[in-house]
Amino acid sequence: MSVYLTCIDAVPSASDAVLSKLPITIGRGDEADICIRDTWSSRVHCKLSVRDQQLLLEDLGSSNGTLVNGAPMAEAVLQSGDQITVGITSFRVTYSRLPASREPIGTDELLAHS
């Protein structure tokens, strides 16, 4: 499964990412697999993983919660096209079971918030 995260903020604050290996964590701390420089996000905010061939988002006890399509969720099965919000950074999640059409982006290549 290839998972694509596309930053959909009015002024994009992070790069797009192609995730070929899961699970991954998202947060503002260096210990997160995908580090976003968003002071509203927790150091390790949420996790994306695959369970029973479904993409699962799990909030990891973040201070401000994680939103899926605008609604707070502790855990959610994601559908391709769903929007997730981590802190104040929003991503469109799309995925395919086909191989990625481009090389995976390393987590250190993501642009950080300024």
Phi, psi and omega in degrees: 000128174256130181245132181246129173250122179242119178293126184244020176296154179306317172243101185307130183249001178213157177279165170291156178221143172250121182253117180254348179233128178234152012277160173223154176248152178234136178179183182268348182277154179297339180282348176285146179294319174246113184262117175249135181273075183232108184295346177276348179267155177279166182304313171233099195273310183209171181227139171252131179212172176246129176223128180052042180059028174236146178277123185245133173252132180229123173288137183256040179077031182296155180294319185255003178077170178239135181253141172238116184053039176087354181251136179295137181220135172279325179206140181206144170275124183268140173258151177300130182103349178295154176252131173244144178237123180243112189067241174244014180261127182248141179232144168266131181255124173229150179208163180214152175274355178280156177301151179298143181273356177219166181295141176299145178268128176293150182296336179282353180267355178290142177284139178267157174297147178273000000 
